[in-house]
Amino acid sequence: MDTRILTLGHSPDPDDAFMFYGLAKGLLPTPGLGFEHILQDIQTLNERATRGELDISAISIHAYAYVSGQYALLPSGASMGDGYGPMIVAPRKFTREDLATRRIAVPGTMTSAFLALQLWLGKPARELNFVVVPFDQIFQAVRTGVAEAGLIIHEGQLTYQNEGLVVCEDLGVWWGRENEGLPLPLGGNVIHKRFAPAMRKHVSDILTASIAFSLTHRAEAVQHALQYARDMGRDLADQFVGMYVNHWTLDYGERGRESIRRFLGRAYERGLIPHRQELEFVV
């Protein structure tokens, strides 16, 4: 049987590495398919998705608003902030009113963290004072005075105290407080609509199997993920993986889907995204 190679974009982070451990190591059957893993930061993946470049990709839920014409959401692969999420950190505590004018380092304008920041501040991007830097350089931007505060994602949520920073707001906590405890939808996996529905379902089943494999073989998958764990030992990396690869990742469920609808719906109502979104999932 000929093997068809599909491009699979994801972040070089412990949670994505954990999720795709079985695929990356060839430990799962993938009948008729092979996967070329392309590791890039989430803002780059978001931008590539707007151009329809990759077959399958991790993207920000915010970015889905700009690529839903080309891509369908896979039911697995979600990163949900369930009582936690992107944080605004600074050398000292700032209020929401302070941060509305302070210069904030952000990890990309298409990230869900940036959309959540706009919703929290009640201001669109054009009214904010921000600078875009790679997510792993946000601490440096704050330390060197390029920015007065930083919007942190990924493992920075567990290591910010090592940088002498304090939390001004945890946007995942805020979102849950405002939305009956719903998780904050951050990232998901998508597949290009150029593939027929049967192929989309085949790929979806393989990726879900990879996530389930990693959860079943947790110790080995965490060991694999450690190579992408910046400034984290095994225990901290395991904690971080548990935050973003869990039951939400196997399937959004109705609460997860409702949270996306609400997140993007609020963004549309406030003029932060151009179109109201109808979610299209692979089934």
JOQUIFEN-V992814 format. One record per residue. N is the residue number from 1. RES is the residue in one small letter. PSI is psi as a letter, one per 20 degrees, with the letter a starting at -180 (none if undefined). D_LAST is the distance of its C-alpha to the last C-alpha in whole Angstrom. Layout:
n->{N:N}
res->{RES:RES}
psi->{PSI:PSI}
d_last->{D_LAST:D_LAST}
//
This chain:
n->{1:2:3:4:5:6:7:8:9:10:11:12:13:14:15:16:17:18:19:20:21:22:23:24:25:26:27:28:29:30:31:32:33:34:35:36:37:38:39:40:41:42:43:44:45:46:47:48:49:50:51:52:53:54:55:56:57:58:59:60:61:62:63:64:65:66:67:68:69:70:71:72:73:74:75:76:77:78:79:80:81:82:83:84:85:86:87:88:89:90:91:92:93:94:95:96:97:98:99:100:101:102:103:104:105:106:107:108:109:110:111:112:113:114:115:116:117:118:119:120:121:122:123:124:125:126:127:128:129:130:131:132:133:134:135:136:137:138:139:140:141:142:143:144:145:146:147:148:149:150:151:152:153:154:155:156:157:158:159:160:161:162:163:164:165:166:167:168:169:170:171:172:173:174:175:176:177:178:179:180:181:182:183:184:185:186:187:188:189:190:191:192:193:194:195:196:197:198:199:200:201:202:203:204:205:206:207:208:209:210:211:212:213:214:215:216:217:218:219:220:221:222:223:224:225:226:227:228:229:230:231:232:233:234:235:236:237:238:239:240:241:242:243:244:245:246:247:248:249:250:251:252:253:254:255:256:257:258:259:260:261:262:263:264:265:266:267:268:269:270:271:272:273:274:275:276:277:278:279:280:281:282:283}
res->{m:d:t:r:i:l:t:l:g:h:s:p:d:p:d:d:a:f:m:f:y:g:l:a:k:g:l:l:p:t:p:g:l:g:f:e:h:i:l:q:d:i:q:t:l:n:e:r:a:t:r:g:e:l:d:i:s:a:i:s:i:h:a:y:a:y:v:s:g:q:y:a:l:l:p:s:g:a:s:m:g:d:g:y:g:p:m:i:v:a:p:r:k:f:t:r:e:d:l:a:t:r:r:i:a:v:p:g:t:m:t:s:a:f:l:a:l:q:l:w:l:g:k:p:a:r:e:l:n:f:v:v:v:p:f:d:q:i:f:q:a:v:r:t:g:v:a:e:a:g:l:i:i:h:e:g:q:l:t:y:q:n:e:g:l:v:v:c:e:d:l:g:v:w:w:g:r:e:n:e:g:l:p:l:p:l:g:g:n:v:i:h:k:r:f:a:p:a:m:r:k:h:v:s:d:i:l:t:a:s:i:a:f:s:l:t:h:r:a:e:a:v:q:h:a:l:q:y:a:r:d:m:g:r:d:l:a:d:q:f:v:g:m:y:v:n:h:w:t:l:d:y:g:e:r:g:r:e:s:i:r:r:f:l:g:r:a:y:e:r:g:l:i:p:h:r:q:e:l:e:f:v:v}
psi->{p:q:p:p:p:q:p:o:p:r:q:m:q:h:g:h:g:g:h:j:g:h:g:h:j:k:i:q:p:m:o:i:q:r:p:o:p:o:o:q:q:h:g:g:h:g:g:h:h:h:j:k:h:q:g:q:q:p:r:q:h:g:h:h:h:i:j:i:h:h:q:q:p:q:i:r:j:q:o:p:n:n:j:r:a:q:q:o:q:r:h:r:p:q:r:h:g:g:i:i:i:q:p:p:p:q:j:q:i:j:q:h:g:h:g:h:g:g:g:g:i:k:p:r:h:i:j:q:n:r:p:p:q:q:h:j:j:g:g:h:h:g:h:i:j:h:q:i:r:q:o:q:r:b:i:h:i:i:j:h:h:h:j:k:q:q:p:h:p:o:h:g:g:g:g:h:h:i:l:k:j:q:q:o:p:g:r:r:q:q:q:q:i:i:q:q:h:h:g:g:h:g:g:g:h:g:h:h:h:g:g:h:g:h:h:h:l:g:g:h:h:g:g:g:i:h:i:j:n:p:k:p:a:g:g:h:g:h:g:g:g:h:h:j:o:b:h:h:h:h:p:h:r:h:h:g:g:h:g:g:g:g:g:h:g:h:g:g:h:j:k:i:q:h:q:p:p:o:p:o:q:p:none}
d_last->{26:26:24:22:22:20:21:19:21:22:25:28:27:28:24:22:25:24:20:21:24:22:21:24:27:25:25:21:21:19:19:20:19:21:21:24:24:25:26:27:28:25:27:27:24:23:26:24:21:23:24:21:23:20:17:16:17:18:19:20:18:22:21:17:20:21:19:16:17:17:14:10:10:8:8:11:14:15:19:20:24:24:28:29:28:30:33:36:39:43:46:47:45:44:43:41:44:45:42:41:44:44:43:39:38:34:32:30:30:26:26:24:27:29:27:28:32:32:31:33:36:35:36:34:35:38:40:39:41:39:39:36:36:34:33:35:38:38:40:43:42:43:46:48:48:45:43:45:41:38:34:33:30:29:32:34:33:35:38:39:42:43:44:46:43:42:39:40:36:33:30:28:31:31:28:27:31:30:27:27:26:23:22:23:20:21:19:15:14:12:12:14:13:16:14:12:8:9:11:9:7:10:11:9:10:13:13:12:15:17:17:18:21:22:22:24:26:27:31:30:27:29:32:30:29:33:33:32:33:36:38:37:38:36:36:35:32:31:31:29:26:26:26:22:21:20:18:16:16:14:11:12:12:14:17:15:13:17:19:17:18:21:22:21:22:26:26:26:28:31:30:29:26:26:23:22:18:15:12:9:6:4:0}
//
